Amino acid sequence: MKNYKCYLKGLDCANCAAQLENAIQKIDGIENASVSFMTGKLVFDCNEEQEKDLIKKVKKAIRKEEPDVEVEGI
């Protein structure tokens, strides 16, 4: 497992952060996903063999749940 950290610009509220965290946790291959509204940080673990595919899925889930949020760092 590899640990990833990135920042979410434009996250509006704690409820939005919770919805994003829930959506990302549902992705097969993603573990320990956590979104902090206060810091705007997303942290998650994923399998290195599926790394590129899982990162695409994380970004897609973010776009679907919060289209105005920009992902920085992955």
N, C-alpha and C positions, 0 to 999 in steps of 0.2 A: 504494500500500500504506500502511496505517495501522498503527502500532505500539500494542499494548495491553499493559498491566501490571495485574495484580491479585494479590490474596493468597488463599492457600488455608489456611483455618483447620481444624485437626484432621488434618492430614497426618501419618500415624503413622511412616513409615519411608522410607528412601531407595529401597527397592524399589518402594513404592507410588508415589513421585514418578516413577520411571522408567516404570512402567506407564501412569501418566497422560500423561506426555510422549509416549509411543509412541502412545497412543490419539488424542491431539489432533493429532499430526503426520499421521495417516492421513486427517484430514478434508480433503476437496477445498476449496481456497481458503485454507487455513491454511498459513503458511510460518514457518520459524524458531521453532517452538515449543520452549520450554525451561522446565522445572520444576525449581526449586531446593528441595531438602528443607530445607537449612540456613536459608534465609530464608523459605520458604513462599511464594515468588513464582513466578507463571506469567507468562511473556512470550511474545507471539506477534505475527505480522504477518498482516493479512488485507486483502482487497480492500474498499475503502470502499463500493462499490455493493452488496455482499452482507453488509455489516456486521451488521445485526440478525439475519439468518438464521444466519450463522456463529457469532455469540456464543451463540445458542440451542443450536447443535450442540455447541459447546465445553462449555457447562453440562450438556447432556445426557450427554456422554461422561464428564464428571467424576462426575455422579450414578450412572452405570452402573458405573464402575470403583471409585469410593470414595464410597458413599452417605452416609458420615458427614462428608465434607469440605464446608465452607461456602465459597462464593466471595464475596469482598469486593472491590469496586472496579470492576466492570463490570456 
